[in-house]
Each structure stands twice: as C-alpha cells, then as structure tokens.
Amino acid sequence: MPAPRTVLLTGAAGGLGTLMRGLLPRYGYELRLLDLRPIEGEPDAIIADLADREALREAVRGVDAIVHLAGISLESTFEKILKANIEGTYHLYEAAREEGVHRVVFASSNHAVGFAPRPRGDDPLIPIDIPRRPDTFYGLSKSFGEDLAQLYWDKHGLETVSVRIGSCFPEPTSVRMLSVWMSPEDGARLFHAALTAEHVGHTVVYGSSANTRLWWDLTTARALGYEPRDDSEPFAEKLVAEQGELEEGNPAHERLGGHFVTDPPIWPY
C-alpha cells in the first residue's frame, strides 16, 4: 500500500516511542504523538489516557495509520493491566473503527509466548504459530491484543500487524537479549514494512534483528518486506565474559520469556 502520510504514535513518551519518534520521520511519516505524560520538546503532543474514549477518537481522526505502543510494558497487577493494556487497546481499536482508520501496527511481545522453551543446538527456530503461553499478566494482555486485532480484521476489515517485540534498545544488555534484540534502526525498518505492506489482514511477526543467536523465525516479518541489517553478535563477547552463557536447568534461561517467568520486573507506577 502507499506509505501512510500521518501516523498516530501512542506511547510516544516511552522508551520505544522515543526511539521511533526520532527514526520513523526518516521514512516520510508525519507523526501525531499521544501519551499519558507530557513529552519534552513536543508541545503539540496529545496528552490523554487510553480510558478517555472521546480524546482517543479525536486523536485518531484523520490519520492514515496507528502505531500502538502505549500501555504498561512490564508486569503489574491484573487490575492495572486490565485498564491500560486490555481495555485501553479495545478503546483504541474502537476509535480506529469509528474513524475509518484501516491499519494498526500493534506492539505485541515475546512474553505472549514467554513460557515456550528456547531452542537449543540444532532445534528449529520458534515458529510464529506456536501456541501462546504468556508468562505474566503483561504477556496475557498481549495475547488479548493479538486476538482483538484478529477480531477487528475478521469483523470490520481493520488490518493489523502484531509485532512480538523482543528487546529494542541501542544495544543488548544481557546474554539472553543477544537472541531477541532488535536494534532501533531495525525496529523502524520493521514498523515501516508493517505500515506499507499490502494485504496484511492480521499478520503476526516476531520483532528482532538478524541475530546470529536468533531464537525465532522471522519469515512472516520478511514477507512484509522487512530486511534486518543488524546483529547482536558484536556485543556477545563482552556480555558472555560478564554474565556467562545461559545455564541449563535455570528456568529464567530455559524459557523464551527469560526472567519474566521467574521474577518479572514490576511497573513502577
């Protein structure tokens, strides 16, 4: 499809949102920014809660597509996850449907399948159609988001690419992250592909760079036109020297979700 001109970026003040604010305009997008918190240097950003349905509808009015990054990005109580990630995502999809927006890129997560065993040795890469096994209420909310996206495609013709993001940081910070890392530049390439690919319906993809230690299959992402250019391996020697290789028998090292399956980081707010 032609590149959307105006894209609503929710969660624009967050870590990933901040990275994409700097990178996506290089692809020709005019970003409309939304977050619960003010964004330094962005006086025109929309400050709104996902619970505010009137504000959401106003935010999506006239945009060509939405990149939905807003919500709680760590573990929290079910009540907080329900409000921010489950009800909030539903409110966003309803606003998109009501205003005739036809494409959403949804920030899903590897934690939707976090209890899946990681590959070892010559094991095949983890396929995109592996049964979902969320490792937290956070991961559960991402499973819900993928199902919601499927419903809105089947029922309303609203297309979504759900991106099961690994870890998108300037560089990996753990040995596990060497397998799931997505460089910010590759993240922007993947979001651009997800915004412009033809006939996606509801497509689920894994979001990472072309890492030497990759755990999952990027076939559906590449089918969108995504061509990752980065690899975490240049960071491996330093991280392994500091932390050691992943340990057999350690639950946090045995499962795709890492320490989310044993001691998940808690949302501080």
N, C-alpha and C positions, 0 to 999 in steps of 0.2 A: 504494500500500500504506500501511497505518498507519505513522506515524513510529516508527522503532525507538526503544526506550527506552534501551538500553545499547549503546554503540558502543565497540569496541576501536579506539584510535588508535595505530597503530605509528609509530615515528619521532617520538614526541611531544616529544623534546628538540631536534629540528632547527628550522631557520628556519620552514618552512611549518607543522610540527607545533606550534610555539609560537604562531603566529598562530591556528591552528584551535582550540587549547586555550582561547583567550580568546573565540572567536567562536561555535563550534558549540553551547555550552551555551545560548545565547540562543534556540536553536530547540527547546529542551526535552530535549536529549540528556544522559544521564549518561555521561561518558567514563571508560573504563578505559584507562590510559596504559601504553605499553610503549616502552622504548628500551634501547639498549645502555649508555647513560650515565645516571647519576642525574639527576633533574630537580629543580632547585632549587624548594623550596616545595611539592613533591609527594611526601610521604613514602610514600604508598601506591602509587606507580608501580611497575610490574613492570620489573625490570632483567634483561634476558635477551637473548641472542644469537639471531638467526634460525636458527642451526645447532642450537639446543637444542630438539629436537622435543617433548620432554616439557613443557618450560616453555611452549612455544607452545600446545600443546594445552590446558594449564591456563589460559593467558591467554584463549583464545577460548571456553572453556566457559561457557555461559550468556549470551553476548552475542547481541544481535539482528542486528548487522551489524559490518563491519570497514571502517575507512578505512586503507588500507595506504600509508603514506608512508615506511616505513623503507627503508634501503639507502644505497648510495653515490649521491650526487646530482651528481657531476662525473665527469670521465674518470679512469680508473685503469688498472692492469694488468689483463689479461684474467683472471688468477688471482683477483684481489681482487673484480672484478666478478662472476665466476662464483660465488664463495662467498656474497657479500652479496646480490646482486640476482637471480641466476638460481636458485641452489639455495635461497636464503632465501625467495624468493617461492613456489617449489614447496612448501617446508615449511609455509608459512602456508596455502596452499590445501589441503594435505593435512589440516592441523589443522582447518580450517573444514569440510571434508567429513566428517571423522570425528566432529565435534561437532555437525553438523547446522545450521551457520550458512548462511543462504540468500542473503546479499547481501554483496558486497565492492565497495568503491569503490577502484580501483587507480590510483595516481599514475603514469600513463604520462608521456610527454614529447613535446614537439615535435621532440626530437632523434631520435625514431624515424623521422622523415621529414626529417631535417635537410639532406640533400643535394637536396631538392626546390627548384627555383628559386622565389624570391619573386615575387609578382605585381608587375607594373608598369603604370602608367597605367590603361587600361580592361580589363586582364586580369581574368578571373573570379576570385573568391575560391577558395582552395585547398580542394578537397572532402575530406571525411573518408575517402573510399575511394581516395585517391591511393595508388599503390604505395609501400610503405615503403622508405625509403632512409636507414638510420641513418648518422649522421655520426661515431660513436665506438663503442667497446665499451659505453659507458654507453647510448647510443641503441639499440644492438643488444639490450641486456638489456631495454629497454622493449618492443621488438618481441617478444621472447620472452614477456614478461609478458602482452601482448595475446593471443598465441596460446595461452598457458596458460589464460587466462580463457575463451577460446572453447572449448577442450577440456573444461574443467570444467563449462561450461554444457551442451555437447552430450552429454557422457557422464554427468554427475552432477546436472544441473539446478541448479547453483550459479550464481546470477546475478551479473554484474559490469557496472559502468560503468567503462570505462577512460578516464581524463581525460588527454588530451595537453596537459599544463600548459605554458603559455608561461613567464612570469616573474611570480611572485606576491610582490610587495614593497609596502611602503606607498606608494612612488612609483617611476616608471620612472627608470632611471639611464643610459640610452643612447638614441640615436635609433632604433636597431633595436627596442628594447624598447617604443617607442611603438606598435608594431604588434602585439605579442604580450603586452602587460602585462595582468595580472589583478589588480585591487585585492583586498586581503584580504577586504573585505566581499563582493565578487562571488564570491570563492573559496568563502566559506562558503555563499552562496546556491546555488552550483553543487553543492557537496557535499551540501547539504540536498536539492536536487532529485534528485540521483543516489541518495540513500538512500531516497527516498519514492516515486519514480515507479513506476507499475505496469508489469509485464511487460516488463522491460528485456532479458531474455535476456543476450546480451553486446552492449552498446552502446558504441561508441567515440565520444567527443566531443572537440572542442577546448576548452581552458580559457583563456578570456580575458574581459576586459571588452568592452563595445561600443565599441571604439576607432574614432575617425574614420579612422585609418590601418590598419585591420584587414586582415590578410593571409588569414585562413582563414574558412571557412563555419561559423557557429555553429548551423546548422539542427538537427542532432541534439541539441545541448545544449538548445536552446529547446524541442524536442519533449518533453524531460523535465519541463518547467515552469520552466526557468531563465530568469530575466528580469534580465539585467545592467543595472546602473544607472549605471555609471561609464565614463569615457572618459579616455584618456591625454592628450588634446589640450591641456588647460590647462598641461601640462608641456612642450609642444613648443617653444615659442619659446625658452625658456632652454636646452634641450638642443641645439637646432639652432645657436644662437648659439655655444655652447661647442664643439660637435663637428662641425658641418657636416652637410649632408644625406648620405645614403648614396651611395657612389660606384659608378658603372657600371664594371665590369671588376674590381672588388675582390672576390675570392672570398668574403671574410667578409661582404660586403654583398650578394652576389648570391644567396646560398642561405638557406633558411629557418633553418638552424641557426646562422647568424652565425659568430662566431669559433670555434665548436666544429669547423667544417670545416677550419680552418687551424691554430689554436693553442689547443686546448681547455684550459680550466682543470683542473688536476690535484688530485684528492682529497688532502688533506694528511696523512691518517693511514695 
